[in-house]
Amino acid sequence: MAIDSDLASRLAMQYEPTTYRRRIAGHDVIIHCHHYNARLQRTLEGARGIDGKGLIVGAAETVFADQLARALRPGDDEARRWAVAEQLYRHLGFGRIDLSQIGADVVTADSSHFVEGWLAGLGESSDNVCSFTAGYVQGAVHAVTGAAVRVREVECMARGAERCRFEVDRGERPPVAPNRKDPAIPAPREPGAGWLRSPQVDEQAIIDAVVGMPMVGDEAGLIPAFSVYLASMPADFYNRICIGFVEAMRGLGRDKTAIRLLISDAEHCGMNTFRGIMHSPEWDGLIAPMVRDRSDALHAIIAISNALGWGDWHVTAHTPRSLALESRYGYEAVGYREYRGLAATPQCAMLTGVAAGVMELVYGEGTVEERYGTFNAREERCVSCGEPSCNFAVEQVE
């Protein structure tokens, strides 16, 4: 969808090639698909004994209050500020929200990345599924007006409604939490040693092509690409909900279970996302001519992931039964350092799960469910623990 030049400049994506990061309106953003986002939501909200929905709403409120504040300008009147809030949501691929009735404490949405993801990957829901959007609207209200409100979804397309409908409660509540972080650790500047390359696969050409793709919301605010629905999610959102989830589950003595669940969600993501990519017109036109064997496909997938903002990872050893990867600036490890300081144990659940899922996709046989669990991944060293890089080992399960 065409937007005016002022908004386009505010929301333009900037790619940092030395760290493999994407940035929009002052925030690093991560390209993930509807499979991952819906599964991650189900994991948090389905965990007993914790407020998973509250984690999602609170993280979205905090992160988007900050990102929207960075996208606004001192000369914007209130109508313009609401227009920016609507456009950022659509631009990032979350769907289309209507804030024109916010004065009457009503917000509606007639398309939704999370509804699409839930219905496509998880089936019909007996509950409303737009916790993320409720948090986004709370953050938008704070960025535009300075008020702290509660937003509740009362109708949801995932339950058969014509559109999602939200009500705004302006009663007293705690203030919006600031997105407070310590300065990021320095990014690596020189290429790593010992990275393996395929002579057939032009990784830089793949990165340049994917980065150059206009991955922004269409008229419906969705990003259909590579046979999936994509979204540009702020890395801070993922980090806040995942760190919060593990910490909440630790309070119940179930933090190891929480980490296993996050790894499992990412493992499914690795298979589903890249399966869609490998069966897409984009793959056929750009990458398939480079691929002579399964190893080439693996190297191409790693190049694509580096264009999606996940953060600088590379193959260091590889056979059809095993894989070693190094990541020097992954968003999970860096984010943990920013929010919590040094960690006692590795923190990159997403990259761990994706590493296994990619090997299952490339070398496995059968359906996605039949391939699931046929490779095991572990993170051996992590930047969050003070190491210079995160290192992952993947092995076929005997």
C-alpha positions in Angstrom: 0.0 0.0 0.0 1.3 3.4 -0.9 2.0 5.8 2.0 3.1 9.4 1.9 6.8 10.2 1.6 7.0 11.5 5.2 5.7 8.3 6.7 7.7 6.2 4.3 10.9 7.9 5.5 9.9 7.4 9.2 9.3 3.7 8.7 12.0 2.9 6.2 13.9 -0.3 7.0 17.7 0.1 7.4 19.9 -3.0 7.2 23.2 -3.2 9.0 25.4 -5.7 7.1 28.1 -6.0 9.8 25.5 -7.3 12.3 22.9 -8.7 9.9 20.2 -6.6 11.7 17.1 -4.8 10.3 16.0 -1.6 12.0 12.7 0.3 11.7 11.8 3.4 13.7 14.7 3.0 16.1 14.1 -0.7 16.8 15.8 -3.9 15.6 13.1 -6.0 13.9 13.1 -9.7 13.3 11.3 -11.3 10.4 9.3 -14.3 11.6 6.3 -16.0 10.1 2.8 -16.7 11.4 3.7 -20.3 12.4 6.3 -19.1 15.0 4.3 -16.2 16.3 1.1 -18.2 16.8 3.0 -21.1 18.4 4.9 -18.8 20.7 1.6 -17.2 21.8 0.0 -20.6 22.5 3.0 -21.7 24.6 2.9 -18.6 26.8 -0.9 -18.4 27.2 -1.3 -22.2 27.6 1.2 -22.5 30.5 -0.6 -23.1 33.8 0.2 -21.1 36.8 1.5 -18.0 35.0 -0.1 -15.0 33.3 1.1 -15.6 29.8 -1.4 -13.3 28.3 -0.2 -10.5 30.6 3.4 -11.1 29.5 2.4 -10.6 25.8 0.2 -7.6 26.5 2.7 -5.9 28.7 5.6 -6.5 26.4 3.7 -5.2 23.4 2.6 -2.1 25.3 6.1 -1.3 26.5 7.9 -1.9 23.2 5.4 -0.2 20.9 5.0 2.8 23.2 8.7 3.3 22.7 8.8 2.5 18.9 5.9 4.7 18.2 7.4 7.6 20.2 10.5 7.3 18.0 8.3 7.4 14.9 6.4 10.5 15.9 7.6 14.1 15.3 7.1 17.2 17.5 5.0 18.9 14.9 2.5 16.0 14.5 -1.0 16.9 15.6 -3.2 14.3 17.3 -4.8 13.1 14.0 -1.4 12.6 12.5 -0.1 10.7 15.6 -3.0 8.2 15.4 -2.4 7.8 11.6 1.3 6.9 12.4 0.1 4.3 15.0 -2.3 2.7 12.4 0.4 2.8 9.7 3.2 1.3 11.8 0.9 -1.7 12.7 0.1 -2.2 9.1 3.6 -1.6 7.8 5.1 -4.2 10.1 2.6 -6.8 8.8 0.4 -7.2 11.9 -2.8 -6.5 10.0 -5.1 -3.5 9.8 -6.5 -1.7 12.8 -9.0 1.2 12.9 -8.3 3.8 15.6 -10.8 6.3 14.3 -13.2 5.5 17.2 -10.6 5.6 19.9 -12.3 8.6 21.4 -15.3 6.4 22.0 -13.0 3.7 23.5 -13.5 1.3 20.6 -10.9 -0.1 18.3 -11.6 -2.6 15.5 -9.4 -4.8 13.2 -10.6 -6.5 10.0 -7.3 -8.4 9.3 -4.8 -9.9 11.7 -1.5 -11.7 11.4 -2.1 -13.5 14.6 -5.6 -14.6 13.6 -4.3 -15.9 10.3 -1.4 -17.7 12.0 -3.7 -19.3 14.6 -6.2 -20.5 12.1 -3.6 -21.7 9.6 -1.4 -23.5 12.1 -3.4 -24.3 15.1 -7.0 -24.5 14.0 -10.1 -22.8 15.4 -9.8 -21.2 18.9 -12.4 -21.1 21.7 -10.6 -18.0 23.0 -9.8 -14.6 21.6 -6.3 -14.6 20.3 -5.3 -10.9 19.8 -3.4 -10.3 23.0 -0.6 -8.8 21.0 -3.0 -6.2 19.4 -4.5 -5.3 22.8 -0.9 -4.5 24.0 -0.1 -2.6 20.8 -3.2 -0.4 21.3 -2.2 0.3 24.9 1.2 1.3 23.8 -0.2 3.5 21.0 -2.5 5.3 23.4 0.4 6.0 25.7 2.6 7.2 22.8 -0.1 9.5 21.4 -1.7 10.9 24.5 0.5 9.9 27.5 -2.3 8.0 29.1 -2.1 4.5 30.5 -5.2 2.4 29.6 -6.3 -1.2 29.6 -7.6 -2.7 26.3 -9.7 -5.8 26.2 -10.7 -7.8 23.1 -14.4 -8.6 23.1 -14.9 -10.1 19.7 -12.3 -12.0 17.6 -12.2 -13.2 14.0 -10.6 -16.4 15.3 -13.9 -17.2 16.9 -16.0 -16.4 13.9 -16.6 -12.6 14.4 -16.7 -10.4 11.3 -13.9 -8.3 12.8 -11.9 -8.1 16.0 -13.3 -5.5 18.4 -11.5 -4.0 21.4 -12.7 -1.9 24.3 -10.6 0.7 26.0 -10.8 1.1 29.8 -9.5 4.4 31.1 -9.7 3.6 34.8 -6.7 3.8 37.1 -3.9 1.4 36.5 -0.1 1.3 37.0 2.0 3.5 34.6 3.4 2.0 31.4 6.8 0.3 32.0 9.7 2.0 30.2 11.7 -0.1 27.8 14.8 0.3 29.9 18.0 -1.5 28.7 21.7 -1.3 29.3 23.9 -0.4 26.3 24.4 -3.2 23.9 27.6 -5.1 23.7 29.9 -4.1 20.9 29.1 -5.7 17.6 31.8 -7.8 15.8 33.4 -5.9 12.9 35.6 -8.5 11.2 34.5 -11.8 9.5 34.8 -14.8 11.6 37.4 -17.6 11.1 36.5 -21.1 10.0 33.1 -20.4 8.4 32.2 -22.9 5.7 30.9 -21.8 2.3 29.3 -23.6 -0.6 31.1 -22.8 -4.0 27.7 -22.9 -5.7 25.7 -20.6 -3.3 26.3 -16.9 -3.6 25.3 -16.0 0.0 25.8 -12.3 -0.5 23.5 -12.2 -3.6 20.8 -14.0 -1.6 21.1 -11.6 1.3 21.1 -8.6 -1.0 18.0 -9.9 -2.8 16.0 -10.7 0.4 17.0 -7.4 2.0 15.9 -5.6 -1.1 12.4 -7.2 -1.1 9.7 -4.8 0.0 8.6 -6.8 3.1 5.9 -4.4 4.2 2.2 -4.8 4.9 -0.1 -4.8 1.9 -3.6 -3.2 1.8 -4.7 -5.6 4.5 -1.6 -5.0 6.5 -0.2 -8.5 5.9 3.0 -9.6 4.3 2.4 -12.7 2.2 5.8 -13.9 1.0 7.7 -17.2 0.6 4.4 -19.0 1.0 3.9 -17.8 4.6 2.7 -14.6 6.3 5.6 -12.7 7.6 5.9 -9.9 10.2 8.6 -7.5 11.3 8.6 -8.0 15.1 10.7 -5.8 17.3 13.5 -8.0 18.8 12.7 -6.3 22.2 9.2 -7.9 22.1 10.5 -11.4 21.6 13.2 -10.9 24.3 10.8 -9.5 26.9 8.2 -12.2 26.5 10.7 -15.1 26.4 12.8 -13.8 29.3 9.7 -13.1 31.3 8.2 -16.6 30.4 11.3 -18.4 31.6 11.5 -16.3 34.8 7.8 -16.9 35.6 8.2 -20.6 35.1 11.3 -20.6 37.2 9.2 -19.4 40.0 7.2 -22.6 39.7 10.3 -24.8 39.4 9.6 -25.3 35.6 12.2 -23.1 33.9 13.8 -26.1 32.1 10.4 -27.0 30.7 9.9 -23.4 29.6 13.2 -23.5 27.7 12.3 -26.8 26.0 8.9 -25.4 24.9 10.6 -22.3 23.4 13.1 -24.5 21.6 10.2 -26.7 20.3 8.3 -23.7 18.9 11.4 -22.6 17.1 12.1 -26.1 15.8 8.6 -26.2 14.2 9.3 -22.6 12.9 12.5 -23.8 11.2 10.7 -26.5 9.3 7.5 -24.6 8.5 9.1 -21.3 7.6 11.8 -22.6 5.4 9.6 -25.3 3.9 7.4 -22.5 2.7 10.5 -20.6 1.4 11.8 -23.6 -0.4 8.5 -24.1 -2.2 8.0 -20.4 -3.1 8.4 -18.6 -6.5 11.1 -16.5 -4.8 13.2 -19.6 -4.1 12.6 -21.0 -7.6 13.7 -17.8 -9.3 16.7 -16.8 -7.1 18.1 -19.7 -5.2 17.1 -23.0 -6.9 19.7 -22.4 -9.8 22.4 -22.3 -7.1 21.4 -25.6 -5.4 22.9 -28.8 -6.6 22.5 -30.9 -3.4 21.1 -30.7 0.1 24.2 -29.1 1.5 23.7 -26.2 -0.9 20.1 -25.8 0.3 21.4 -25.6 3.9 23.8 -22.8 3.1 21.1 -20.9 1.2 18.8 -21.2 4.2 21.4 -19.8 6.5 22.0 -16.9 4.1 18.2 -16.1 4.1 18.1 -16.2 7.9 20.9 -13.6 8.0 18.8 -11.3 5.8 15.8 -11.7 8.2 17.5 -9.9 11.1 18.2 -12.9 13.4 21.8 -11.9 13.8 25.0 -13.2 12.2 25.2 -17.0 12.2 27.3 -19.2 10.0 28.2 -22.9 9.4 31.5 -24.1 10.9 31.1 -27.8 10.4 28.6 -29.9 8.5 27.7 -33.5 7.5 24.3 -34.9 6.6 24.1 -36.1 10.2 25.5 -33.1 12.1 25.9 -29.4 12.0 27.9 -26.8 13.9 26.9 -23.1 13.8 28.4 -19.9 15.2 26.4 -16.8 15.9 28.2 -13.6 17.0 25.3 -11.2 17.4 22.1 -13.1 17.8 19.2 -11.0 19.0 18.4 -13.3 22.0 21.9 -13.3 23.5 22.4 -9.6 23.0 18.9 -8.9 24.2 19.5 -10.8 27.4 22.7 -8.9 28.1 20.7 -5.6 27.5 17.9 -6.6 29.9 19.5 -8.8 32.5 23.3 -8.6 32.2 25.4 -11.7 32.2 23.6 -15.0 32.2 24.5 -18.2 34.0 23.4 -20.4 31.1 22.9 -20.0 27.3 19.8 -18.1 26.3 19.3 -18.6 22.5 16.3 -20.9 22.5 15.1 -19.7 19.1 18.3 -20.3 17.3 18.7 -23.6 19.0 15.3 -24.8 17.8 15.7 -23.5 14.3 19.1 -25.2 14.0 17.5 -28.5 14.6 14.5 -27.7 12.4 16.6 -26.7 9.4 18.5 -30.0 9.5 15.2 -31.9 9.8 13.9 -30.0 6.8 16.9 -30.5 4.6 17.9 -34.0 5.5 14.7 -35.5 7.0 12.0 -37.5 5.2 8.2 -37.5 5.5 5.9 -34.9 6.9 6.9 -32.1 9.2 5.6 -34.0 12.2 7.5 -37.1 11.1 10.7 -35.1 10.9 10.2 -33.4 14.2 12.6 -34.6 16.9 14.9 -36.5 14.4 17.7 -34.0 15.1 18.8 -32.6 18.5 20.4 -29.2 19.0 22.1 -27.7 22.0 23.8 -24.3 22.6 27.3 -25.0 23.9 28.5 -21.4 24.4 26.6 -18.1 24.5 27.3 -14.4 24.2 24.9 -13.8 27.0 27.4 -15.7 29.3 30.3 -13.5 28.2 31.5 -15.7 25.4 32.6 -14.0 22.1 30.1 -16.0 20.1 27.2 -18.4 20.5 27.9 -22.0 19.3 25.4 -24.6 18.4 25.8 -28.3 17.8 23.2 -30.4 16.0 23.2 -34.1 15.7 20.9 -36.7 14.2 19.0 -38.7 16.9 19.9 -42.4 16.8 
